[in-house]
Amino acid sequence: MNVVLHGMEEAAGVRYITTGSNAGTARPGSPVLIRYADDALALCHSREQAEQVQARLAAWLQPRGLVFNQDKTRIVHLDDGVDFLGFSVRRYRGKLLIKPSKAAVKRIKARLTAEMKALRGHNAQMVLIRLNPVIRGWSAYYRHCVSSKVFDALDDHMWKLTYKWANWTHPHKGKRWIVRKYFGRFVPSRRDRWVFGDRGSGAYLLKFAWTKITRHTLVKGWASPDDPALASYWTARRRRGTPPLDPPRLRLLQRQRGRCPLCGQLLLHADREPQHPDEWEQWITAVRAATRLQAITVGARPGTQGGPAVFSLIHSHCRRRLPDGARGGPALPQT
């Protein structure tokens, strides 16, 4: 479907600047088309232009055996806003902002509530195992838009859920006892004493607001991920991006330039960035399962003990091939 719809921008009348530093961006007065698979959003300067774009695209789709879904196709003013792929695109007092849609926020709140209800009877460690991937995935997907206030609201929602879970788990304990047991400054680098965690292991529940907001870099209008001639463009684009990993892994990944010190191959392979919160959740979980932090002995003869150790990020399968002289054990806490 993605290849079949190539050329949709030109059919809609989108005109790009072809030379200079702004090459690949839409010309002033031109409509802009955003497309993902078979979903498309056209941003126009007037209702008349929007109707022209719709007519052009309908004529362009007809020879390909495709038509618009009339139930989902509509023309709206940006002051009223429109939802697209879980995002809300709306103009506020003359400024266009893209935020997580209300429906998406409602869905994640409902999921978190259902997960916490299902975790009644389990310990705090299981709460962290079940919910941390969900928080990582959702915040990674929405970290490119205006999400700070939404992240804060979700953290407030999570605090209420965890406190309610703790009260249900210990119905005969007082509030102070519950707070001392499950809440505290589990992350010394953050001045937050209301982090939910497990006292025994030191593991803690992540917060949405800890995800750094990074502005999305627009893709050049002529750039298609299916064009083999543009492989270097997409490779450079992925290299400039920052994976939503925890700070210790991210620092090591940057220091090692993304490569395993044992085999020299890339640690993370991704042909494209995940396109859905669930995909981000699966990607982050897979990365954490495929790699682990390991103290490797360096500066000593092979097979000897006591050499200086450095923290490195390596492939799990490379770790299994470590020589006997290498030092084992995790280098940084797993969260």
GUVEXTI-594730 format. One record per residue (C-alpha): residue number from 1; residue in one letter; x, y, z. Coordinates in nm, 3 decimals, decimal comma. Layout:
BEGIN
(node NUM; 'a'; (X; Y; Z)) ...
// end
This chain:
BEGIN
(node 1; 'm'; (0,000; 0,000; 0,000)) (node 2; 'n'; (0,283; 0,240; 0,083)) (node 3; 'v'; (0,443; 0,201; -0,262)) (node 4; 'v'; (0,108; 0,218; -0,446)) (node 5; 'l'; (0,037; 0,560; -0,293)) (node 6; 'h'; (0,371; 0,712; -0,394)) (node 7; 'g'; (0,304; 1,032; -0,584)) (node 8; 'm'; (0,004; 1,122; -0,373)) (node 9; 'e'; (0,166; 1,452; -0,270)) (node 10; 'e'; (0,212; 1,566; -0,629)) (node 11; 'a'; (-0,145; 1,462; -0,713)) (node 12; 'a'; (-0,272; 1,676; -0,425)) (node 13; 'g'; (-0,089; 1,978; -0,566)) (node 14; 'v'; (0,187; 1,993; -0,307)) (node 15; 'r'; (0,480; 2,198; -0,440)) (node 16; 'y'; (0,826; 2,168; -0,287)) (node 17; 'i'; (1,125; 2,398; -0,288)) (node 18; 't'; (1,389; 2,216; -0,492)) (node 19; 't'; (1,703; 2,420; -0,427)) (node 20; 'g'; (1,879; 2,592; -0,141)) (node 21; 's'; (1,881; 2,522; 0,231)) (node 22; 'n'; (1,501; 2,481; 0,236)) (node 23; 'a'; (1,496; 2,214; -0,035)) (node 24; 'g'; (1,229; 1,953; 0,035)) (node 25; 't'; (0,995; 2,186; 0,226)) (node 26; 'a'; (0,657; 2,296; 0,091)) (node 27; 'r'; (0,634; 2,626; -0,094)) (node 28; 'p'; (0,433; 2,912; 0,064)) (node 29; 'g'; (0,065; 2,877; -0,019)) (node 30; 's'; (0,100; 2,510; -0,107)) (node 31; 'p'; (-0,107; 2,246; 0,076)) (node 32; 'v'; (0,082; 1,998; 0,291)) (node 33; 'l'; (0,001; 1,627; 0,293)) (node 34; 'i'; (0,087; 1,393; 0,580)) (node 35; 'r'; (0,044; 1,025; 0,505)) (node 36; 'y'; (0,097; 0,706; 0,702)) (node 37; 'a'; (0,002; 0,384; 0,518)) (node 38; 'd'; (-0,353; 0,450; 0,394)) (node 39; 'd'; (-0,428; 0,735; 0,638)) (node 40; 'a'; (-0,376; 1,090; 0,515)) (node 41; 'l'; (-0,416; 1,442; 0,648)) (node 42; 'a'; (-0,407; 1,746; 0,418)) (node 43; 'l'; (-0,340; 2,089; 0,568)) (node 44; 'c'; (-0,475; 2,365; 0,345)) (node 45; 'h'; (-0,500; 2,743; 0,357)) (node 46; 's'; (-0,872; 2,767; 0,279)) (node 47; 'r'; (-1,181; 2,551; 0,248)) (node 48; 'e'; (-1,178; 2,602; -0,129)) (node 49; 'q'; (-0,822; 2,467; -0,147)) (node 50; 'a'; (-0,921; 2,170; 0,073)) (node 51; 'e'; (-1,208; 2,085; -0,161)) (node 52; 'q'; (-0,975; 2,107; -0,462)) (node 53; 'v'; (-0,725; 1,874; -0,294)) (node 54; 'q'; (-1,002; 1,624; -0,212)) (node 55; 'a'; (-1,125; 1,628; -0,573)) (node 56; 'r'; (-0,774; 1,583; -0,712)) (node 57; 'l'; (-0,699; 1,293; -0,483)) (node 58; 'a'; (-1,033; 1,125; -0,558)) (node 59; 'a'; (-0,955; 1,138; -0,930)) (node 60; 'w'; (-0,600; 1,014; -0,868)) (node 61; 'l'; (-0,716; 0,720; -0,651)) (node 62; 'q'; (-0,988; 0,599; -0,888)) (node 63; 'p'; (-0,757; 0,432; -1,149)) (node 64; 'r'; (-0,588; 0,251; -0,860)) (node 65; 'g'; (-0,914; 0,100; -0,742)) (node 66; 'l'; (-0,921; 0,312; -0,425)) (node 67; 'v'; (-1,177; 0,556; -0,288)) (node 68; 'f'; (-1,208; 0,776; 0,019)) (node 69; 'n'; (-1,390; 0,637; 0,320)) (node 70; 'q'; (-1,670; 0,891; 0,337)) (node 71; 'd'; (-1,740; 0,815; 0,703)) (node 72; 'k'; (-1,386; 0,918; 0,797)) (node 73; 't'; (-1,327; 1,194; 0,542)) (node 74; 'r'; (-1,420; 1,546; 0,645)) (node 75; 'i'; (-1,305; 1,906; 0,617)) (node 76; 'v'; (-1,259; 2,092; 0,946)) (node 77; 'h'; (-1,107; 2,420; 1,060)) (node 78; 'l'; (-0,784; 2,396; 1,256)) (node 79; 'd'; (-0,934; 2,615; 1,528)) (node 80; 'd'; (-1,165; 2,319; 1,595)) (node 81; 'g'; (-0,883; 2,068; 1,561)) (node 82; 'v'; (-0,856; 1,720; 1,417)) (node 83; 'd'; (-0,728; 1,387; 1,552)) (node 84; 'f'; (-0,477; 1,192; 1,344)) (node 85; 'l'; (-0,293; 0,873; 1,449)) (node 86; 'g'; (-0,349; 0,943; 1,817)) (node 87; 'f'; (-0,245; 1,308; 1,793)) (node 88; 's'; (-0,460; 1,620; 1,815)) (node 89; 'v'; (-0,369; 1,889; 1,560)) (node 90; 'r'; (-0,524; 2,220; 1,659)) (node 91; 'r'; (-0,459; 2,593; 1,647)) (node 92; 'y'; (-0,462; 2,773; 1,981)) (node 93; 'r'; (-0,480; 3,154; 1,963)) (node 94; 'g'; (-0,310; 3,154; 1,627)) (node 95; 'k'; (-0,044; 2,895; 1,720)) (node 96; 'l'; (-0,059; 2,542; 1,583)) (node 97; 'l'; (0,009; 2,276; 1,847)) (node 98; 'i'; (0,020; 1,898; 1,822)) (node 99; 'k'; (-0,072; 1,712; 2,139)) (node 100; 'p'; (-0,175; 1,359; 2,239)) (node 101; 's'; (-0,544; 1,327; 2,154)) (node 102; 'k'; (-0,803; 1,311; 2,431)) (node 103; 'a'; (-0,906; 0,966; 2,307)) (node 104; 'a'; (-0,545; 0,842; 2,331)) (node 105; 'v'; (-0,510; 0,978; 2,685)) (node 106; 'k'; (-0,840; 0,817; 2,781)) (node 107; 'r'; (-0,722; 0,482; 2,642)) (node 108; 'i'; (-0,391; 0,483; 2,828)) (node 109; 'k'; (-0,562; 0,581; 3,155)) (node 110; 'a'; (-0,811; 0,297; 3,112)) (node 111; 'r'; (-0,528; 0,052; 3,039)) (node 112; 'l'; (-0,325; 0,160; 3,342)) (node 113; 't'; (-0,633; 0,132; 3,562)) (node 114; 'a'; (-0,712; -0,216; 3,430)) (node 115; 'e'; (-0,350; -0,330; 3,475)) (node 116; 'm'; (-0,337; -0,212; 3,836)) (node 117; 'k'; (-0,668; -0,379; 3,912)) (node 118; 'a'; (-0,539; -0,705; 3,765)) (node 119; 'l'; (-0,223; -0,676; 3,977)) (node 120; 'r'; (-0,409; -0,690; 4,306)) (node 121; 'g'; (-0,264; -0,977; 4,503)) (node 122; 'h'; (0,078; -0,943; 4,337)) (node 123; 'n'; (0,386; -0,782; 4,489)) (node 124; 'a'; (0,544; -0,445; 4,399)) (node 125; 'q'; (0,805; -0,613; 4,179)) (node 126; 'm'; (0,533; -0,748; 3,951)) (node 127; 'v'; (0,376; -0,402; 3,929)) (node 128; 'l'; (0,706; -0,264; 3,798)) (node 129; 'i'; (0,753; -0,550; 3,551)) (node 130; 'r'; (0,405; -0,501; 3,404)) (node 131; 'l'; (0,380; -0,122; 3,399)) (node 132; 'n'; (0,729; 0,009; 3,319)) (node 133; 'p'; (0,720; -0,118; 2,957)) (node 134; 'v'; (0,377; 0,043; 2,909)) (node 135; 'i'; (0,502; 0,378; 3,040)) (node 136; 'r'; (0,819; 0,360; 2,831)) (node 137; 'g'; (0,632; 0,276; 2,511)) (node 138; 'w'; (0,358; 0,537; 2,542)) (node 139; 's'; (0,589; 0,822; 2,641)) (node 140; 'a'; (0,836; 0,730; 2,363)) (node 141; 'y'; (0,562; 0,757; 2,100)) (node 142; 'y'; (0,436; 1,094; 2,223)) (node 143; 'r'; (0,768; 1,252; 2,322)) (node 144; 'h'; (0,791; 1,443; 1,992)) (node 145; 'c'; (0,481; 1,659; 2,049)) (node 146; 'v'; (0,353; 1,900; 2,317)) (node 147; 's'; (0,313; 1,638; 2,589)) (node 148; 's'; (0,453; 1,782; 2,912)) (node 149; 'k'; (0,118; 1,862; 3,073)) (node 150; 'v'; (-0,029; 1,530; 2,960)) (node 151; 'f'; (0,270; 1,344; 3,105)) (node 152; 'd'; (0,224; 1,525; 3,439)) (node 153; 'a'; (-0,146; 1,436; 3,443)) (node 154; 'l'; (-0,067; 1,070; 3,374)) (node 155; 'd'; (0,189; 1,066; 3,655)) (node 156; 'd'; (-0,078; 1,203; 3,889)) (node 157; 'h'; (-0,312; 0,928; 3,768)) (node 158; 'm'; (-0,043; 0,664; 3,831)) (node 159; 'w'; (0,021; 0,796; 4,182)) (node 160; 'k'; (-0,347; 0,753; 4,268)) (node 161; 'l'; (-0,348; 0,402; 4,121)) (node 162; 't'; (-0,036; 0,288; 4,308)) (node 163; 'y'; (-0,155; 0,436; 4,636)) (node 164; 'k'; (-0,493; 0,269; 4,592)) (node 165; 'w'; (-0,316; -0,061; 4,511)) (node 166; 'a'; (-0,103; -0,032; 4,827)) (node 167; 'n'; (-0,411; 0,039; 5,041)) (node 168; 'w'; (-0,585; -0,266; 4,896)) (node 169; 't'; (-0,274; -0,481; 4,954)) (node 170; 'h'; (-0,239; -0,367; 5,318)) (node 171; 'p'; (-0,593; -0,285; 5,439)) (node 172; 'h'; (-0,491; -0,280; 5,807)) (node 173; 'k'; (-0,193; -0,047; 5,772)) (node 174; 'g'; (-0,194; 0,328; 5,812)) (node 175; 'k'; (-0,112; 0,587; 5,549)) (node 176; 'r'; (0,231; 0,669; 5,691)) (node 177; 'w'; (0,332; 0,302; 5,692)) (node 178; 'i'; (0,222; 0,262; 5,329)) (node 179; 'v'; (0,410; 0,575; 5,221)) (node 180; 'r'; (0,730; 0,461; 5,400)) (node 181; 'k'; (0,711; 0,117; 5,242)) (node 182; 'y'; (0,631; 0,200; 4,881)) (node 183; 'f'; (0,723; 0,564; 4,820)) (node 184; 'g'; (1,051; 0,747; 4,850)) (node 185; 'r'; (1,353; 0,892; 4,671)) (node 186; 'f'; (1,437; 0,576; 4,478)) (node 187; 'v'; (1,623; 0,788; 4,221)) (node 188; 'p'; (1,888; 0,993; 4,408)) (node 189; 's'; (1,948; 1,217; 4,108)) (node 190; 'r'; (1,584; 1,333; 4,116)) (node 191; 'r'; (1,444; 1,537; 4,400)) (node 192; 'd'; (1,124; 1,339; 4,412)) (node 193; 'r'; (1,024; 1,151; 4,725)) (node 194; 'w'; (0,698; 1,026; 4,575)) (node 195; 'v'; (0,844; 0,760; 4,348)) (node 196; 'f'; (0,677; 0,420; 4,380)) (node 197; 'g'; (0,920; 0,133; 4,417)) (node 198; 'd'; (1,025; -0,193; 4,576)) (node 199; 'r'; (1,239; -0,149; 4,889)) (node 200; 'g'; (1,390; -0,494; 4,862)) (node 201; 's'; (1,539; -0,459; 4,515)) (node 202; 'g'; (1,556; -0,083; 4,485)) (node 203; 'a'; (1,367; -0,097; 4,152)) (node 204; 'y'; (1,114; 0,178; 4,090)) (node 205; 'l'; (0,824; 0,279; 3,871)) (node 206; 'l'; (0,910; 0,518; 3,591)) (node 207; 'k'; (0,727; 0,845; 3,541)) (node 208; 'f'; (0,598; 0,977; 3,211)) (node 209; 'a'; (0,742; 1,321; 3,284)) (node 210; 'w'; (1,095; 1,180; 3,298)) (node 211; 't'; (1,082; 1,131; 2,921)) (node 212; 'k'; (1,256; 1,423; 2,755)) (node 213; 'i'; (1,053; 1,609; 2,494)) (node 214; 't'; (1,243; 1,608; 2,163)) (node 215; 'r'; (1,102; 1,795; 1,867)) (node 216; 'h'; (1,034; 1,590; 1,557)) (node 217; 't'; (1,245; 1,670; 1,251)) (node 218; 'l'; (1,029; 1,690; 0,941)) (node 219; 'v'; (1,097; 1,438; 0,666)) (node 220; 'k'; (1,187; 1,597; 0,334)) (node 221; 'g'; (0,888; 1,585; 0,103)) (node 222; 'w'; (1,065; 1,383; -0,163)) (node 223; 'a'; (1,214; 1,129; 0,079)) (node 224; 's'; (1,060; 0,781; 0,070)) (node 225; 'p'; (1,180; 0,497; 0,298)) (node 226; 'd'; (1,118; 0,258; 0,007)) (node 227; 'd'; (1,368; 0,435; -0,221)) (node 228; 'p'; (1,704; 0,246; -0,205)) (node 229; 'a'; (1,882; 0,557; -0,336)) (node 230; 'l'; (1,790; 0,738; -0,012)) (node 231; 'a'; (1,930; 0,474; 0,225)) (node 232; 's'; (2,204; 0,712; 0,343)) (node 233; 'y'; (1,946; 0,985; 0,416)) (node 234; 'w'; (1,740; 0,756; 0,641)) (node 235; 't'; (2,053; 0,616; 0,806)) (node 236; 'a'; (2,176; 0,967; 0,892)) (node 237; 'r'; (1,829; 1,060; 1,015)) (node 238; 'r'; (1,816; 0,762; 1,251)) (node 239; 'r'; (2,169; 0,837; 1,373)) (node 240; 'r'; (2,069; 1,188; 1,479)) (node 241; 'g'; (1,775; 1,057; 1,679)) (node 242; 't'; (1,804; 0,971; 2,048)) (node 243; 'p'; (1,662; 0,629; 2,144)) (node 244; 'p'; (1,427; 0,648; 2,447)) (node 245; 'l'; (1,647; 0,431; 2,668)) (node 246; 'd'; (1,728; 0,484; 3,034)) (node 247; 'p'; (2,016; 0,732; 3,097)) (node 248; 'p'; (2,285; 0,473; 3,189)) (node 249; 'r'; (2,230; 0,273; 2,871)) (node 250; 'l'; (2,202; 0,587; 2,659)) (node 251; 'r'; (2,534; 0,724; 2,789)) (node 252; 'l'; (2,711; 0,398; 2,717)) (node 253; 'l'; (2,548; 0,372; 2,375)) (node 254; 'q'; (2,672; 0,719; 2,281)) (node 255; 'r'; (3,020; 0,658; 2,422)) (node 256; 'q'; (3,049; 0,335; 2,223)) (node 257; 'r'; (2,904; 0,503; 1,910)) (node 258; 'g'; (2,630; 0,242; 1,906)) (node 259; 'r'; (2,861; -0,058; 1,863)) (node 260; 'c'; (2,933; -0,367; 2,070)) (node 261; 'p'; (3,297; -0,360; 2,193)) (node 262; 'l'; (3,333; -0,737; 2,143)) (node 263; 'c'; (3,206; -0,791; 1,788)) (node 264; 'g'; (3,213; -0,435; 1,657)) (node 265; 'q'; (2,858; -0,462; 1,519)) (node 266; 'l'; (2,571; -0,219; 1,584)) (node 267; 'l'; (2,387; -0,277; 1,910)) (node 268; 'l'; (2,052; -0,148; 1,784)) (node 269; 'h'; (1,914; -0,231; 1,442)) (node 270; 'a'; (1,602; -0,045; 1,332)) (node 271; 'd'; (1,496; 0,002; 0,971)) (node 272; 'r'; (1,236; 0,251; 1,089)) (node 273; 'e'; (1,117; 0,409; 1,409)) (node 274; 'p'; (0,819; 0,233; 1,573)) (node 275; 'q'; (0,490; 0,391; 1,466)) (node 276; 'h'; (0,262; 0,306; 1,759)) (node 277; 'p'; (0,286; 0,307; 2,142)) (node 278; 'd'; (0,254; -0,074; 2,143)) (node 279; 'e'; (0,537; -0,100; 1,887)) (node 280; 'w'; (0,756; 0,123; 2,105)) (node 281; 'e'; (0,674; -0,094; 2,406)) (node 282; 'q'; (0,777; -0,408; 2,217)) (node 283; 'w'; (1,089; -0,243; 2,073)) (node 284; 'i'; (1,217; -0,119; 2,409)) (node 285; 't'; (1,143; -0,453; 2,575)) (node 286; 'a'; (1,324; -0,638; 2,294)) (node 287; 'v'; (1,627; -0,409; 2,318)) (node 288; 'r'; (1,652; -0,460; 2,693)) (node 289; 'a'; (1,620; -0,836; 2,647)) (node 290; 'a'; (1,877; -0,848; 2,366)) (node 291; 't'; (2,141; -0,639; 2,543)) (node 292; 'r'; (2,261; -0,614; 2,897)) (node 293; 'l'; (2,520; -0,418; 3,089)) (node 294; 'q'; (2,836; -0,610; 3,167)) (node 295; 'a'; (3,167; -0,531; 3,337)) (node 296; 'i'; (3,443; -0,645; 3,101)) (node 297; 't'; (3,802; -0,691; 3,217)) (node 298; 'v'; (4,046; -0,486; 3,013)) (node 299; 'g'; (4,416; -0,411; 3,040)) (node 300; 'a'; (4,497; -0,754; 3,177)) (node 301; 'r'; (4,628; -1,067; 3,016)) (node 302; 'p'; (4,368; -1,311; 2,884)) (node 303; 'g'; (4,271; -1,556; 3,151)) (node 304; 't'; (4,399; -1,348; 3,443)) (node 305; 'q'; (4,189; -1,198; 3,718)) (node 306; 'g'; (4,198; -0,858; 3,882)) (node 307; 'g'; (4,234; -0,638; 3,577)) (node 308; 'p'; (4,066; -0,300; 3,563)) (node 309; 'a'; (3,698; -0,315; 3,470)) (node 310; 'v'; (3,498; -0,081; 3,250)) (node 311; 'f'; (3,125; -0,059; 3,199)) (node 312; 's'; (3,017; -0,148; 2,847)) (node 313; 'l'; (2,697; -0,232; 2,663)) (node 314; 'i'; (2,729; -0,557; 2,473)) (node 315; 'h'; (2,512; -0,809; 2,291)) (node 316; 's'; (2,374; -1,087; 2,507)) (node 317; 'h'; (2,501; -1,348; 2,261)) (node 318; 'c'; (2,847; -1,185; 2,273)) (node 319; 'r'; (2,845; -1,206; 2,652)) (node 320; 'r'; (2,791; -1,580; 2,633)) (node 321; 'r'; (3,113; -1,600; 2,430)) (node 322; 'l'; (3,318; -1,399; 2,681)) (node 323; 'p'; (3,653; -1,560; 2,775)) (node 324; 'd'; (3,695; -1,708; 3,119)) (node 325; 'g'; (3,902; -1,410; 3,225)) (node 326; 'a'; (3,614; -1,167; 3,182)) (node 327; 'r'; (3,436; -1,043; 3,485)) (node 328; 'g'; (3,061; -1,114; 3,503)) (node 329; 'g'; (2,767; -0,954; 3,667)) (node 330; 'p'; (2,551; -0,654; 3,584)) (node 331; 'a'; (2,727; -0,321; 3,579)) (node 332; 'l'; (2,424; -0,099; 3,636)) (node 333; 'p'; (2,086; -0,156; 3,805)) (node 334; 'q'; (1,809; -0,298; 3,590)) (node 335; 't'; (1,497; -0,079; 3,600)) 
// end
